[in-house]
Each structure stands twice: as C-alpha cells, then as structure tokens.
C-alpha cells in the first residue's frame, strides 16, 4: 500500500509540475488522487473484513477443540489435532480449573490466559453461562500444589 501511495505521489508531482492552473493535467491529477483514495479505502476495508473472518473462524475452531477436550471423550487422533490447534503439549502435567461467574456470560478470569502464558503455562478456556473452565498445561516439572 505504501509503495502504491509513493507511486501516485510521484505521478501527481510530475503532472502538477507540468501543469498550469487551467490545464487539463490538474484535473487529471485530482481524478488520479481520488481513484487512489478509493482504491486504498477499499483495500483496507477488504483486509479488515478478511481479518475478522479469519479470527472468527479461528475462535470457533478453538472453542470446538477446547470443548471437546474439556467436556467429551476424544480419540487419539482428535487429541493430537486439538493439541496442535490449541498449542498444547501432547504430554505433561495438566490441571483443570473452574471459576464461577458473578454475572452470567461474563468471564470471571478475564485476562488470565495472558498472565498464565507469561508464567510459561499454556491454557485453554471455555466460557459457560455460569462458569469459566480452563485446561492448564503446566511447565515440565511443574507441581500443581506450588502454582
């Protein structure tokens, strides 16, 4: 996008440098600038829309795998795929935690995933109307009693 803007600026400078105020080149430069602005706005809008779509799809997949791990029996192949998608180790010490919500649908542990990650603890969270359930992958050698 930046390179395109630089090219348009170069062209506009050239056109305006050669033009007199009543010249058709001034009108052409204005039209070129308008088209560039529209193109840039459409590009940014399309990028944002695609980004939202990708994030939503990833959240749905994350939620489905998290729910499968925490709430249902899974086969070995599904466990591997879930671990890969959720960035969980295949082996190690795991801890399941739950926290009740005060207000239904509001996460009682908002921000806990990033705080745990800072302590080298990978976690997956599932928000239910009445509670938040988490699966924590403790660091190797981690002792749940010391955490």
N, C-alpha and C positions, 0 to 999 in steps of 0.2 A: 504494500500500500504506500509506503514511504517513497519507494522508487518511482511509482506512478505519479505521486504528487510532485516530486522533483522534476520529472519529465514535463509535466503540464506547466509547471512554473517556468521552466526553461523556454518552452514554446511560447507561453504568454509574454514573457520578457522580450523575446525576439519579435513577436508580432507587434507589441505595443511600441517597441523601439523604432520600428519602421513606419509606424502609422502616424497620421495627423489626426486631430480630434474628430474631423468629419469623414474620416476614411472608413471603408468597409472592414478593414482589418481590426479596428477597435470593436466593432460589433461581433466579428468572428471570435476574437479573444474572449469577449464576455460570454458568448454561447459555449465556447470550449470550457471555460471555467464552470459554467452552470452544469454542463454534462458531466464534468469530472466530479462535482459535488454530489450529483445524483448517484453516480456510479459508486462513489466512496460510501455514501449513506446506505445504499442497497447492499454493498459488500459487508459492511459492519452489521447490518440487520440480519443478513443471512448467516453470518458467522455466529451471532448471538443465538439465533433460533436453533441452529445445528448443535451448538454447545449445550443449550438447555435440553434438547432431545437426547443427546448422549448422556448427560448427567442423570436425567430421569430414567433412562434405560439401565444405567449402572446401579442406581439406587434400587430399582425394582429387583434386579438380579441379586444384589447384595442382600436385600430383605428376604428374598425367597430362599437363598442358601443359608442365611442366618436362622431363619425359621426352621428349615429342615434339620439343621444341626441341633438346635436347642429344643425342638418340640417333637421331633418324629424320628422313628428308626430309619437309618440310612444304610445303603450297601457300601461296600469298599470303594467302588468307582465313584460314587456320588461324594463320599467323604474326601477323596483326593481332589475332585473338581471343586468342591466347596472350599477346601483349604487353599487351593491355588487362587480362586477368585477372591476370597476374603483375606488373603495374605497371612494365613495361619500356618504354623509349622505342622508337619504330619505327626510328629512325636513330641512328647514333652509333658510338662505339668500343666494342667488346665484347671480352672476354677470357674464355677457357675455362680453368679451373684444375681440378686433381685432387690429392687428398691420400690416401695410403694409410692404411687403418685398422690399428691395432695389434691391436685386438680386433674380430673380425667383428661387424658390425652397430652398432658404437659410432661416433658421429660424431667424427672426428679434429679437426674445426674447430668444435666446439660454441660457439655464441655469435658466430661470425664475421659472420653476416648483420647483426646489430645494430651491430657495430663498423664494418662497411663502410658501413652506412646513415648513421652519424654522420659519415663522410667523404664523403657525397653520392654513394656508389656503391650502386646498386640491384643486388641479386643474387638468383639463384635457385639452389637447391641440391638435389641428388639424392643420397640416401644409398644406396649399394650395399653388399653384404656386405663387400667388400674395399676400398672407396674411397668418397670423397665427391667429387662432380663439381659444379662451380659455373659459372654463366654470370654474368659481371660486366658491367654497363653502366657504363662509365667516364664521369665528368663530361665535358661538352663541353670540348674542348681537352686532355683527359687523355691522358697518354702512358704506355702500359703499362710502359715502361722506368723511369719515375720512381716508379711506385707501389710 
